[in-house]
Each structure stands twice: as C-alpha cells, then as structure tokens.
C-alpha cells in the first residue's frame, strides 16, 4: 500500500523570479506541471515553489521538471524535489530555530546529490562563523544569518562548497512549504 506522503512532493526551482532573470508566471508553471500529469498542483509565493501529487521518485521528477523548464520556458533551472517524508525530516532537523529571532535570516538550504554534499559539509559546519550559525542535517544545511542574508559569509561559503548545487528558502517560506505539503 502506498502511503499518502509517497505521492506528495515539493519542487524548489532555483533562481526563478528572483530579480529580472528567469521570469515565469506561476499560472504557466502550474499548467506545465499539470501537462506532465502532476495532480493538485499549487504554487507558493512567486518564487518557484510547487507542491503537487505525482508518481515517481524525487530524482526522476526533478529531471522531468528541469527538462520542462528548458523546453517550455527556455530556462536552465536547477530543480530540487523532495517527497513529504523528506520535507518532514528537513523540518524536524532544524536545530537553529531556537536561536533564530528573525525568520527571514534563517535559511534552509537544500542540496542535490545529497550523500556527497553532506559529506563535504560536515567539516564546514564545524568552522567558526562568528555570530552566524550553521547546522547540517540529512538533506539540508541551516544557516542563521543574524546580520542579514546578504552579509552572510557562511551562506556564501556554503554556495561555494556545493558549487551552486543548492537552493535556499528562508524559514518563513519554508514554514509555508511545510504547511502546504501537510495540507
């Protein structure tokens, strides 16, 4: 028997509708997903967050969405897909909620090819980041940026360590994603 969480997914599209680059109307993106056979497609905010039901694995769905973005929208977009169980795990492992006083300055950074990425980040998280804090979970790194995201040395170093194979959402957005997946 398939558990409901095995068919519920979130897709995080890196860099969509951030600034003037990679502009995509969320209605068009939802329509494209429906055309792929995804069900109950919802977009969250205007920044490339999708929640949907589908058959398949996270890896296969990410590849399918990446190809769709290229073919339908002529955009090269990195896509990270998590099933509902993975979303719950990422939420449960966020140890920095206790120190974060501003949700927009606490980032949940999810990477692709997670076993190799996690291995690279273990030593990274143990470095002294001054007032910033870094925690590495099973599928995500959590970065507390008390002086702001744009001033974060830890976030810049994380991006470099993962060679851009990461997408981040602030804690406020992540909370909306968690709620939408559970809904």
ABEGO torsion letter per residue (X at the ends): XBBAAAABBBBBBBGBGBEABGBBBAAAAAAAAAAAGBBGBBBBEAAGBBBBBBBEBAAAAAAAAAAAAAAAAGBBBBBBBBBAAAAAAAAAABAAAAABABAAABBBBBBBGAAAAAAAAAAAAABBAEABBBBBBAABBBBBBAAEAAABAAAAAAAAAAGGABBBBBAAAAAAAAAAAAX
